[in-house]
């Protein structure tokens, strides 16, 4: 597999920014959100090196990478890795994301 490019879907971007904003509000500081942002992006870079590191889901081409309390759902294509969404596992515990 050639070096892949990470593409964040609009949905994934919205979810990420929503999570970061939530932490800013909750902690009354940007520090936690900055650290979380760095952690998530550092871990996403690992997907480029090891695209199949994430767990398989019920959707054929979708994998989920668990990072602390978050799951990043992504799809591997020939030349890119598409991040479809990010899920905070502490939110809506009775719900399940399958997309």
Protein Blocks (a to p, Z undefined) as FASTA:
>chain_A
ZZddddddfklmmmmmmmmmmmmmmnopaklmmmmmmmmmmmmmmmmmmmmlpccdfbfk
lccddehjbccdddddfkbccdfbdcdfkgoklbccfZZ
